[in-house]
Amino acid sequence: MANTAAKGHFASFVTVIIWGTTFISTKVLLSAFQPIEILFFRFLLGLAVLLIVYPHRLKLTSFNQEIIFISAGLCGVCLYYLLENIALKYTAASNVGVIISAAPFFTAILSNLFLKHDEKLSVNFFIGFIAAMAGIGIISFNGANLKLNPIGDLLALLAAFLFACYSILTKKISSYGYNTILTTRRVFFYGILFMVPSLFIFDFKLGLYRFVNPVYLLNILFLGFGASALCFVTWNFAVKVLGAVKTSIYIYLSPVITVSASVIIIHEPFTLMTAAGTVLTLSRLLISGIKHKRKEVKNNGFTE
């Protein structure tokens, strides 16, 4: 049991490390691609990889189960990433990375509302929520320029809520007992299906000649193979093992990774305001760590 939990924590950590840098790859690709183009190519590659790696078919589920798969594809693949990519056109990659860290708060709230979850919202939860929201508010002023990007920042916050919905749906899917790769592939399929209308609305162009540029090719391969095919499987596995709330806590690491990568790779400014906002947001991770450590001691080393 402990070994399985350790695998879940490791899977969560690896996933967030990779996801924390996807904002940078997307920002690079946005110089030549529309958000919907990046999204479509990325998940089409991811679906192809999962088909090659595990060429088996998921037998038809019940109607109610199929609705959950459809909802997960809509929330976690289509709408979440579409809003995130559009947000990156209006605000800095570091802003989006920090704001997405609101997802665990939404996950905890939804979990208490819709799942049989025995960990009630505590005082620590609300203290952490206030601290992180303060950090998000500071980081949204875009550092020393104090420039608010309401469109991009609000889209990123909505994307965080949608990812929380996806996490809850993923936890529900994990209870069905199917292979994780097969369930991830089914979610990808519905997500791509929902993207099709957007291809016409947002002026999608195939334009494969753009991938002659090695920078664009490597970034889309990273997003398709690593951030989509690999990370969705590892994240779904972690949710299955640890639960939606505990897994989502790792998202608090995303701002540090994103901000660091933004400064190093695409030379976005790192100001005192950015640092303060990041520290406040990550304070929730420390609060959660203390809380779960106390629970482990109380339970003689055994967690939920």
Phi and psi in degrees as GROMACS dihedral restraints (atoms count N, CA, C in turn):
[ dihedral_restraints ]
;  ai    aj    ak    al  type     phi  dphi    fc
    3     4     5     6     1   -63.6    20    10
    4     5     6     7     1   -38.3    20    10
    6     7     8     9     1   -65.2    20    10
    7     8     9    10     1   -40.0    20    10
    9    10    11    12     1   -64.8    20    10
   10    11    12    13     1   -42.2    20    10
   12    13    14    15     1   -62.5    20    10
   13    14    15    16     1   -39.7    20    10
   15    16    17    18     1   -62.4    20    10
   16    17    18    19     1   -39.6    20    10
   18    19    20    21     1   -63.8    20    10
   19    20    21    22     1   -37.6    20    10
   21    22    23    24     1   -64.7    20    10
   22    23    24    25     1   -42.3    20    10
   24    25    26    27     1   -66.2    20    10
   25    26    27    28     1   -41.3    20    10
   27    28    29    30     1   -63.2    20    10
   28    29    30    31     1   -43.4    20    10
   30    31    32    33     1   -61.7    20    10
   31    32    33    34     1   -40.8    20    10
   33    34    35    36     1   -62.8    20    10
   34    35    36    37     1   -44.3    20    10
   36    37    38    39     1   -63.9    20    10
   37    38    39    40     1   -47.7    20    10
   39    40    41    42     1   -61.5    20    10
   40    41    42    43     1   -41.9    20    10
   42    43    44    45     1   -60.3    20    10
   43    44    45    46     1   -47.7    20    10
   45    46    47    48     1   -69.6    20    10
   46    47    48    49     1   -33.6    20    10
   48    49    50    51     1   -59.3    20    10
   49    50    51    52     1   -45.8    20    10
   51    52    53    54     1   -71.2    20    10
   52    53    54    55     1   -46.5    20    10
   54    55    56    57     1   -62.1    20    10
   55    56    57    58     1   -30.8    20    10
   57    58    59    60     1   -64.4    20    10
   58    59    60    61     1   -22.0    20    10
   60    61    62    63     1  -101.0    20    10
   61    62    63    64     1    -4.4    20    10
   63    64    65    66     1   -67.6    20    10
   64    65    66    67     1   -27.6    20    10
   66    67    68    69     1   -60.6    20    10
   67    68    69    70     1   -34.1    20    10
   69    70    71    72     1   -71.3    20    10
   70    71    72    73     1   -46.6    20    10
   72    73    74    75     1   -59.2    20    10
   73    74    75    76     1   -42.8    20    10
   75    76    77    78     1   -64.2    20    10
   76    77    78    79     1   -41.4    20    10
   78    79    80    81     1   -60.7    20    10
   79    80    81    82     1   -40.3    20    10
   81    82    83    84     1   -64.5    20    10
   82    83    84    85     1   -45.2    20    10
   84    85    86    87     1   -68.6    20    10
   85    86    87    88     1   -26.8    20    10
   87    88    89    90     1   -65.2    20    10
   88    89    90    91     1   -12.8    20    10
   90    91    92    93     1   -73.6    20    10
   91    92    93    94     1   -16.7    20    10
   93    94    95    96     1  -133.0    20    10
   94    95    96    97     1   -11.1    20    10
   96    97    98    99     1  -125.7    20    10
   97    98    99   100     1   151.2    20    10
   99   100   101   102     1   -77.3    20    10
  100   101   102   103     1   152.3    20    10
  102   103   104   105     1   -52.3    20    10
  103   104   105   106     1   -41.9    20    10
  105   106   107   108     1   -68.3    20    10
  106   107   108   109     1   -30.2    20    10
  108   109   110   111     1   -67.7    20    10
  109   110   111   112     1   -44.3    20    10
  111   112   113   114     1   -61.1    20    10
  112   113   114   115     1   -45.2    20    10
  114   115   116   117     1   -61.9    20    10
  115   116   117   118     1   -46.6    20    10
  117   118   119   120     1   -66.1    20    10
  118   119   120   121     1   -48.9    20    10
  120   121   122   123     1   -61.6    20    10
  121   122   123   124     1   -41.0    20    10
  123   124   125   126     1   -61.4    20    10
  124   125   126   127     1   -49.8    20    10
  126   127   128   129     1   -80.9    20    10
  127   128   129   130     1   -23.6    20    10
  129   130   131   132     1   -65.7    20    10
  130   131   132   133     1   -42.2    20    10
  132   133   134   135     1   -63.2    20    10
  133   134   135   136     1   -44.1    20    10
  135   136   137   138     1   -60.3    20    10
  136   137   138   139     1   -43.4    20    10
  138   139   140   141     1   -63.4    20    10
  139   140   141   142     1   -41.4    20    10
  141   142   143   144     1   -62.2    20    10
  142   143   144   145     1   -41.8    20    10
  144   145   146   147     1   -63.4    20    10
  145   146   147   148     1   -45.0    20    10
  147   148   149   150     1   -66.2    20    10
  148   149   150   151     1   -31.6    20    10
  150   151   152   153     1   -67.1    20    10
  151   152   153   154     1   -39.7    20    10
  153   154   155   156     1   -71.6    20    10
  154   155   156   157     1   -43.4    20    10
  156   157   158   159     1   -67.8    20    10
  157   158   159   160     1   -38.7    20    10
  159   160   161   162     1  -138.1    20    10
  160   161   162   163     1    80.1    20    10
  162   163   164   165     1   -78.6    20    10
  163   164   165   166     1    57.0    20    10
  165   166   167   168     1  -120.7    20    10
  166   167   168   169     1   162.2    20    10
  168   169   170   171     1  -108.4    20    10
  169   170   171   172     1   136.3    20    10
  171   172   173   174     1   -81.8    20    10
  172   173   174   175     1   118.8    20    10
  174   175   176   177     1   -63.2    20    10
  175   176   177   178     1   149.8    20    10
  177   178   179   180     1   -54.6    20    10
  178   179   180   181     1   133.3    20    10
  180   181   182   183     1   -93.2    20    10
  181   182   183   184     1  -178.4    20    10
  183   184   185   186     1   -71.1    20    10
  184   185   186   187     1   165.7    20    10
  186   187   188   189     1   -59.7    20    10
  187   188   189   190     1   -43.8    20    10
  189   190   191   192     1   -63.1    20    10
  190   191   192   193     1   -40.3    20    10
  192   193   194   195     1   -65.5    20    10
  193   194   195   196     1   -39.9    20    10
  195   196   197   198     1   -62.7    20    10
  196   197   198   199     1   -36.0    20    10
  198   199   200   201     1   -62.8    20    10
  199   200   201   202     1   -38.5    20    10
  201   202   203   204     1   -65.7    20    10
  202   203   204   205     1   -42.4    20    10
  204   205   206   207     1   -61.8    20    10
  205   206   207   208     1   -43.5    20    10
  207   208   209   210     1   -61.8    20    10
  208   209   210   211     1   -44.4    20    10
  210   211   212   213     1   -64.1    20    10
  211   212   213   214     1   -39.8    20    10
  213   214   215   216     1   -64.4    20    10
  214   215   216   217     1   -41.0    20    10
  216   217   218   219     1   -64.3    20    10
  217   218   219   220     1   -39.7    20    10
  219   220   221   222     1   -67.6    20    10
  220   221   222   223     1   -48.4    20    10
  222   223   224   225     1   -75.5    20    10
  223   224   225   226     1   -50.4    20    10
  225   226   227   228     1   -86.5    20    10
  226   227   228   229     1   -20.3    20    10
  228   229   230   231     1  -111.1    20    10
  229   230   231   232     1   -55.2    20    10
  231   232   233   234     1   -75.1    20    10
  232   233   234   235     1   -66.6    20    10
  234   235   236   237     1   -69.9    20    10
  235   236   237   238     1   -43.5    20    10
  237   238   239   240     1   -57.3    20    10
  238   239   240   241     1   -52.9    20    10
  240   241   242   243     1   -74.5    20    10
  241   242   243   244     1   -30.5    20    10
  243   244   245   246     1   -64.2    20    10
  244   245   246   247     1   -46.4    20    10
  246   247   248   249     1   -66.2    20    10
  247   248   249   250     1   -39.2    20    10
  249   250   251   252     1   -63.0    20    10
  250   251   252   253     1   -45.7    20    10
  252   253   254   255     1   -66.1    20    10
  253   254   255   256     1   -38.7    20    10
  255   256   257   258     1   -67.0    20    10
  256   257   258   259     1   -38.9    20    10
  258   259   260   261     1   -58.4    20    10
  259   260   261   262     1   -37.0    20    10
  261   262   263   264     1   -66.7    20    10
  262   263   264   265     1   -16.4    20    10
  264   265   266   267     1   -80.2    20    10
  265   266   267   268     1   -19.3    20    10
  267   268   269   270     1  -109.5    20    10
  268   269   270   271     1   -18.9    20    10
  270   271   272   273     1  -142.7    20    10
  271   272   273   274     1   169.0    20    10
  273   274   275   276     1   -69.7    20    10
  274   275   276   277     1   152.8    20    10
  276   277   278   279     1   -60.1    20    10
  277   278   279   280     1   -37.1    20    10
  279   280   281   282     1   -65.6    20    10
  280   281   282   283     1   -37.6    20    10
  282   283   284   285     1   -58.7    20    10
  283   284   285   286     1   -50.5    20    10
  285   286   287   288     1   -61.3    20    10
  286   287   288   289     1   -43.4    20    10
  288   289   290   291     1   -60.2    20    10
  289   290   291   292     1   -39.7    20    10
  291   292   293   294     1   -74.4    20    10
  292   293   294   295     1   -43.1    20    10
  294   295   296   297     1   -64.9    20    10
  295   296   297   298     1   -35.7    20    10
  297   298   299   300     1   -60.7    20    10
  298   299   300   301     1   -21.9    20    10
  300   301   302   303     1   -68.1    20    10
  301   302   303   304     1    -3.9    20    10
  303   304   305   306     1   -74.8    20    10
  304   305   306   307     1   -13.1    20    10
  306   307   308   309     1   -54.2    20    10
  307   308   309   310     1   -41.5    20    10
  309   310   311   312     1   -61.2    20    10
  310   311   312   313     1   -33.1    20    10
  312   313   314   315     1   -64.6    20    10
  313   314   315   316     1   -47.0    20    10
  315   316   317   318     1   -63.0    20    10
  316   317   318   319     1   -37.9    20    10
  318   319   320   321     1   -62.4    20    10
  319   320   321   322     1   -44.2    20    10
  321   322   323   324     1   -63.5    20    10
  322   323   324   325     1   -41.6    20    10
  324   325   326   327     1   -65.0    20    10
  325   326   327   328     1   -48.0    20    10
  327   328   329   330     1   -65.0    20    10
  328   329   330   331     1   -36.4    20    10
  330   331   332   333     1   -62.0    20    10
  331   332   333   334     1   -43.1    20    10
  333   334   335   336     1   -69.0    20    10
  334   335   336   337     1   -26.5    20    10
  336   337   338   339     1   -82.9    20    10
  337   338   339   340     1   -39.0    20    10
  339   340   341   342     1  -117.0    20    10
  340   341   342   343     1   -16.2    20    10
  342   343   344   345     1  -111.0    20    10
  343   344   345   346     1   154.9    20    10
  345   346   347   348     1   -79.9    20    10
  346   347   348   349     1    79.2    20    10
  348   349   350   351     1  -112.3    20    10
  349   350   351   352     1   122.2    20    10
  351   352   353   354     1   -88.5    20    10
  352   353   354   355     1     2.9    20    10
  354   355   356   357     1   -94.6    20    10
  355   356   357   358     1   100.3    20    10
  357   358   359   360     1   -75.7    20    10
  358   359   360   361     1   157.9    20    10
  360   361   362   363     1   -67.8    20    10
  361   362   363   364     1   125.6    20    10
  363   364   365   366     1  -108.3    20    10
  364   365   366   367     1   178.6    20    10
  366   367   368   369     1   -61.8    20    10
  367   368   369   370     1   -39.5    20    10
  369   370   371   372     1   -58.8    20    10
  370   371   372   373     1   -37.3    20    10
  372   373   374   375     1   -60.6    20    10
  373   374   375   376     1   -46.1    20    10
  375   376   377   378     1   -73.2    20    10
  376   377   378   379     1   -32.9    20    10
  378   379   380   381     1   -64.0    20    10
  379   380   381   382     1   -45.7    20    10
  381   382   383   384     1   -63.8    20    10
  382   383   384   385     1   -38.2    20    10
  384   385   386   387     1   -62.5    20    10
  385   386   387   388     1   -45.8    20    10
  387   388   389   390     1   -63.6    20    10
  388   389   390   391     1   -43.4    20    10
  390   391   392   393     1   -62.4    20    10
  391   392   393   394     1   -45.6    20    10
  393   394   395   396     1   -67.5    20    10
  394   395   396   397     1   -40.0    20    10
  396   397   398   399     1   -64.5    20    10
  397   398   399   400     1   -35.5    20    10
  399   400   401   402     1   -63.5    20    10
  400   401   402   403     1   -41.6    20    10
  402   403   404   405     1   -63.3    20    10
  403   404   405   406     1   -42.4    20    10
  405   406   407   408     1   -62.8    20    10
  406   407   408   409     1   -39.6    20    10
  408   409   410   411     1   -62.3    20    10
  409   410   411   412     1   -41.9    20    10
  411   412   413   414     1   -67.5    20    10
  412   413   414   415     1   -46.7    20    10
  414   415   416   417     1   -64.5    20    10
  415   416   417   418     1   -27.3    20    10
  417   418   419   420     1   -70.9    20    10
  418   419   420   421     1   -16.2    20    10
  420   421   422   423     1   -79.8    20    10
  421   422   423   424     1     2.6    20    10
  423   424   425   426     1    62.1    20    10
  424   425   426   427     1    46.7    20    10
  426   427   428   429     1    70.2    20    10
  427   428   429   430     1  -142.2    20    10
  429   430   431   432     1   -66.0    20    10
  430   431   432   433     1   -23.8    20    10
  432   433   434   435     1   -76.7    20    10
  433   434   435   436     1   -12.4    20    10
  435   436   437   438     1    47.3    20    10
  436   437   438   439     1    42.3    20    10
  438   439   440   441     1  -101.0    20    10
  439   440   441   442     1   115.4    20    10
  441   442   443   444     1   -80.9    20    10
  442   443   444   445     1   136.3    20    10
  444   445   446   447     1  -116.7    20    10
  445   446   447   448     1    73.2    20    10
  447   448   449   450     1   -59.2    20    10
  448   449   450   451     1   -39.1    20    10
  450   451   452   453     1   -64.7    20    10
  451   452   453   454     1   -54.3    20    10
  453   454   455   456     1   -63.2    20    10
  454   455   456   457     1   -41.6    20    10
  456   457   458   459     1   -68.6    20    10
  457   458   459   460     1   -39.8    20    10
  459   460   461   462     1   -69.4    20    10
  460   461   462   463     1   -36.9    20    10
  462   463   464   465     1   -63.4    20    10
  463   464   465   466     1   -40.0    20    10
  465   466   467   468     1   -64.8    20    10
  466   467   468   469     1   -38.9    20    10
  468   469   470   471     1   -66.8    20    10
  469   470   471   472     1   -39.9    20    10
  471   472   473   474     1   -65.0    20    10
  472   473   474   475     1   -37.7    20    10
  474   475   476   477     1   -62.5    20    10
  475   476   477   478     1   -38.6    20    10
  477   478   479   480     1   -61.4    20    10
  478   479   480   481     1   -40.6    20    10
  480   481   482   483     1   -64.2    20    10
  481   482   483   484     1   -41.9    20    10
  483   484   485   486     1   -65.4    20    10
  484   485   486   487     1   -35.6    20    10
  486   487   488   489     1   -67.5    20    10
  487   488   489   490     1   -34.3    20    10
  489   490   491   492     1   -63.0    20    10
  490   491   492   493     1   -42.0    20    10
  492   493   494   495     1   -59.2    20    10
  493   494   495   496     1   -42.1    20    10
  495   496   497   498     1   -62.1    20    10
  496   497   498   499     1   -41.2    20    10
  498   499   500   501     1   -62.2    20    10
  499   500   501   502     1   -41.3    20    10
  501   502   503   504     1   -65.8    20    10
  502   503   504   505     1   -42.1    20    10
  504   505   506   507     1   -65.0    20    10
  505   506   507   508     1   -37.7    20    10
  507   508   509   510     1   -63.9    20    10
  508   509   510   511     1   -40.3    20    10
  510   511   512   513     1   -62.0    20    10
  511   512   513   514     1   -39.2    20    10
  513   514   515   516     1   -65.2    20    10
  514   515   516   517     1   -43.0    20    10
  516   517   518   519     1   -62.8    20    10
  517   518   519   520     1   -38.1    20    10
  519   520   521   522     1   -63.2    20    10
  520   521   522   523     1   -24.0    20    10
  522   523   524   525     1   -74.7    20    10
  523   524   525   526     1   -11.1    20    10
  525   526   527   528     1   -77.8    20    10
  526   527   528   529     1   -18.9    20    10
  528   529   530   531     1    84.4    20    10
  529   530   531   532     1    15.0    20    10
  531   532   533   534     1   -84.2    20    10
  532   533   534   535     1   163.3    20    10
  534   535   536   537     1   -62.2    20    10
  535   536   537   538     1   136.4    20    10
  537   538   539   540     1   -63.5    20    10
  538   539   540   541     1   -38.7    20    10
  540   541   542   543     1   -65.1    20    10
  541   542   543   544     1   -41.1    20    10
  543   544   545   546     1   -65.6    20    10
  544   545   546   547     1   -41.7    20    10
  546   547   548   549     1   -68.7    20    10
  547   548   549   550     1   -38.1    20    10
  549   550   551   552     1   -63.5    20    10
  550   551   552   553     1   -41.5    20    10
  552   553   554   555     1   -64.4    20    10
  553   554   555   556     1   -39.1    20    10
  555   556   557   558     1   -64.6    20    10
  556   557   558   559     1   -40.4    20    10
  558   559   560   561     1   -64.3    20    10
  559   560   561   562     1   -42.8    20    10
  561   562   563   564     1   -58.3    20    10
  562   563   564   565     1   -43.7    20    10
  564   565   566   567     1   -58.6    20    10
  565   566   567   568     1   -48.0    20    10
  567   568   569   570     1   -68.6    20    10
  568   569   570   571     1   -36.1    20    10
  570   571   572   573     1   -61.3    20    10
  571   572   573   574     1   -44.8    20    10
  573   574   575   576     1   -66.1    20    10
  574   575   576   577     1   -37.8    20    10
  576   577   578   579     1   -60.9    20    10
  577   578   579   580     1   -41.0    20    10
  579   580   581   582     1   -70.5    20    10
  580   581   582   583     1   -21.7    20    10
  582   583   584   585     1   -73.5    20    10
  583   584   585   586     1   -25.5    20    10
  585   586   587   588     1   -53.1    20    10
  586   587   588   589     1   -48.2    20    10
  588   589   590   591     1   -59.7    20    10
  589   590   591   592     1   -34.0    20    10
  591   592   593   594     1   -66.9    20    10
  592   593   594   595     1   -25.7    20    10
  594   595   596   597     1   -60.0    20    10
  595   596   597   598     1   -35.8    20    10
  597   598   599   600     1   -82.6    20    10
  598   599   600   601     1   -35.9    20    10
  600   601   602   603     1   -69.2    20    10
  601   602   603   604     1   -39.3    20    10
  603   604   605   606     1  -102.5    20    10
  604   605   606   607     1    24.4    20    10
  606   607   608   609     1    56.5    20    10
  607   608   609   610     1    55.0    20    10
  609   610   611   612     1   -67.3    20    10
  610   611   612   613     1   135.9    20    10
  612   613   614   615     1  -126.9    20    10
  613   614   615   616     1   135.2    20    10
  615   616   617   618     1   -64.4    20    10
  616   617   618   619     1   -56.9    20    10
  618   619   620   621     1    42.5    20    10
  619   620   621   622     1    49.8    20    10
  621   622   623   624     1   -63.8    20    10
  622   623   624   625     1   -19.6    20    10
  624   625   626   627     1   -58.3    20    10
  625   626   627   628     1   -23.4    20    10
  627   628   629   630     1   -64.3    20    10
  628   629   630   631     1   -24.3    20    10
  630   631   632   633     1   -79.7    20    10
  631   632   633   634     1     0.6    20    10
  633   634   635   636     1   -64.3    20    10
  634   635   636   637     1   -30.5    20    10
  636   637   638   639     1   -69.6    20    10
  637   638   639   640     1   116.7    20    10
  639   640   641   642     1   -60.8    20    10
  640   641   642   643     1   -28.7    20    10
  642   643   644   645     1   -64.8    20    10
  643   644   645   646     1   -46.3    20    10
  645   646   647   648     1   -67.4    20    10
  646   647   648   649     1   -40.1    20    10
  648   649   650   651     1   -63.5    20    10
  649   650   651   652     1   -47.2    20    10
  651   652   653   654     1   -65.1    20    10
  652   653   654   655     1   -37.7    20    10
  654   655   656   657     1   -69.7    20    10
  655   656   657   658     1   -38.9    20    10
  657   658   659   660     1   -72.7    20    10
  658   659   660   661     1   -33.1    20    10
  660   661   662   663     1   -65.7    20    10
  661   662   663   664     1   -39.7    20    10
  663   664   665   666     1   -62.5    20    10
  664   665   666   667     1   -44.7    20    10
  666   667   668   669     1   -68.0    20    10
  667   668   669   670     1   -39.4    20    10
  669   670   671   672     1   -75.3    20    10
  670   671   672   673     1   -50.1    20    10
  672   673   674   675     1   -79.5    20    10
  673   674   675   676     1   -49.9    20    10
  675   676   677   678     1   -82.5    20    10
  676   677   678   679     1   -61.1    20    10
  678   679   680   681     1   -72.5    20    10
  679   680   681   682     1   -22.6    20    10
  681   682   683   684     1  -103.4    20    10
  682   683   684   685     1   -69.5    20    10
  684   685   686   687     1   -58.7    20    10
  685   686   687   688     1   -52.2    20    10
  687   688   689   690     1   -72.2    20    10
  688   689   690   691     1   -52.5    20    10
  690   691   692   693     1   -68.8    20    10
  691   692   693   694     1   -33.7    20    10
  693   694   695   696     1   -68.4    20    10
  694   695   696   697     1   -35.2    20    10
  696   697   698   699     1   -67.4    20    10
  697   698   699   700     1   -46.4    20    10
  699   700   701   702     1   -66.8    20    10
  700   701   702   703     1   -38.2    20    10
  702   703   704   705     1   -66.8    20    10
  703   704   705   706     1   -45.2    20    10
  705   706   707   708     1   -63.4    20    10
  706   707   708   709     1   -36.5    20    10
  708   709   710   711     1   -63.6    20    10
  709   710   711   712     1   -43.9    20    10
  711   712   713   714     1   -63.4    20    10
  712   713   714   715     1   -41.7    20    10
  714   715   716   717     1   -62.7    20    10
  715   716   717   718     1   -39.3    20    10
  717   718   719   720     1   -62.9    20    10
  718   719   720   721     1   -39.8    20    10
  720   721   722   723     1   -84.1    20    10
  721   722   723   724     1   -46.6    20    10
  723   724   725   726     1   -97.1    20    10
  724   725   726   727     1   -23.8    20    10
  726   727   728   729     1   100.7    20    10
  727   728   729   730     1   160.3    20    10
  729   730   731   732     1   -66.4    20    10
  730   731   732   733     1   -41.4    20    10
  732   733   734   735     1   -70.4    20    10
  733   734   735   736     1   -50.0    20    10
  735   736   737   738     1   -63.4    20    10
  736   737   738   739     1   -39.2    20    10
  738   739   740   741     1   -66.1    20    10
  739   740   741   742     1   -40.5    20    10
  741   742   743   744     1   -65.3    20    10
  742   743   744   745     1   -21.2    20    10
  744   745   746   747     1   -58.1    20    10
  745   746   747   748     1   -30.9    20    10
  747   748   749   750     1   -65.6    20    10
  748   749   750   751     1   -18.3    20    10
  750   751   752   753     1   -63.2    20    10
  751   752   753   754     1   -21.8    20    10
  753   754   755   756     1   -63.4    20    10
  754   755   756   757     1   -20.6    20    10
  756   757   758   759     1   -76.9    20    10
  757   758   759   760     1   -19.8    20    10
  759   760   761   762     1   -57.8    20    10
  760   761   762   763     1   -42.9    20    10
  762   763   764   765     1   -59.7    20    10
  763   764   765   766     1   -40.7    20    10
  765   766   767   768     1   -62.3    20    10
  766   767   768   769     1   -44.2    20    10
  768   769   770   771     1   -65.4    20    10
  769   770   771   772     1   -45.8    20    10
  771   772   773   774     1   -66.4    20    10
  772   773   774   775     1   -47.4    20    10
  774   775   776   777     1   -62.9    20    10
  775   776   777   778     1   -43.0    20    10
  777   778   779   780     1   -62.3    20    10
  778   779   780   781     1   -45.9    20    10
  780   781   782   783     1   -65.5    20    10
  781   782   783   784     1   -36.3    20    10
  783   784   785   786     1   -63.1    20    10
  784   785   786   787     1   -41.3    20    10
  786   787   788   789     1   -69.7    20    10
  787   788   789   790     1   -43.8    20    10
  789   790   791   792     1   -75.6    20    10
  790   791   792   793     1   -43.3    20    10
  792   793   794   795     1   -89.9    20    10
  793   794   795   796     1   -49.7    20    10
  795   796   797   798     1  -111.9    20    10
  796   797   798   799     1    11.7    20    10
  798   799   800   801     1    57.2    20    10
  799   800   801   802     1    39.1    20    10
  801   802   803   804     1   -74.2    20    10
  802   803   804   805     1   146.8    20    10
  804   805   806   807     1   -66.8    20    10
  805   806   807   808     1   140.3    20    10
  807   808   809   810     1  -115.0    20    10
  808   809   810   811     1   104.8    20    10
  810   811   812   813     1  -106.3    20    10
  811   812   813   814     1   174.3    20    10
  813   814   815   816     1   -62.9    20    10
  814   815   816   817     1   -35.2    20    10
  816   817   818   819     1   -64.8    20    10
  817   818   819   820     1   -42.4    20    10
  819   820   821   822     1   -62.3    20    10
  820   821   822   823     1   -43.3    20    10
  822   823   824   825     1   -63.3    20    10
  823   824   825   826     1   -44.5    20    10
  825   826   827   828     1   -63.2    20    10
  826   827   828   829     1   -43.7    20    10
  828   829   830   831     1   -63.3    20    10
  829   830   831   832     1   -40.5    20    10
  831   832   833   834     1   -65.3    20    10
  832   833   834   835     1   -43.9    20    10
  834   835   836   837     1   -63.2    20    10
  835   836   837   838     1   -43.7    20    10
  837   838   839   840     1   -62.7    20    10
  838   839   840   841     1   -42.2    20    10
  840   841   842   843     1   -65.1    20    10
  841   842   843   844     1   -42.7    20    10
  843   844   845   846     1   -74.3    20    10
  844   845   846   847     1   -12.2    20    10
  846   847   848   849     1   -60.2    20    10
  847   848   849   850     1   -26.6    20    10
  849   850   851   852     1   -65.0    20    10
  850   851   852   853     1   -32.4    20    10
  852   853   854   855     1   -64.5    20    10
  853   854   855   856     1   -41.8    20    10
  855   856   857   858     1   -64.7    20    10
  856   857   858   859     1   -43.5    20    10
  858   859   860   861     1   -61.3    20    10
  859   860   861   862     1   -43.0    20    10
  861   862   863   864     1   -64.6    20    10
  862   863   864   865     1   -40.0    20    10
  864   865   866   867     1   -62.6    20    10
  865   866   867   868     1   -42.3    20    10
  867   868   869   870     1   -64.5    20    10
  868   869   870   871     1   -42.7    20    10
  870   871   872   873     1   -60.8    20    10
  871   872   873   874     1   -48.8    20    10
  873   874   875   876     1   -71.5    20    10
  874   875   876   877     1   -28.6    20    10
  876   877   878   879     1   -66.0    20    10
  877   878   879   880     1   -43.2    20    10
  879   880   881   882     1   -62.5    20    10
  880   881   882   883     1   -37.8    20    10
  882   883   884   885     1   -66.7    20    10
  883   884   885   886     1   -37.6    20    10
  885   886   887   888     1   -64.6    20    10
  886   887   888   889     1   -42.0    20    10
  888   889   890   891     1   -63.5    20    10
  889   890   891   892     1   -43.5    20    10
  891   892   893   894     1   -62.1    20    10
  892   893   894   895     1   -36.8    20    10
  894   895   896   897     1   -92.2    20    10
  895   896   897   898     1    16.8    20    10
  897   898   899   900     1    58.1    20    10
  898   899   900   901     1    39.6    20    10
  900   901   902   903     1    91.4    20    10
  901   902   903   904     1    -2.0    20    10
  903   904   905   906     1  -108.1    20    10
  904   905   906   907     1   124.8    20    10
  906   907   908   909     1   -95.3    20    10
  907   908   909   910     1   177.6    20    10
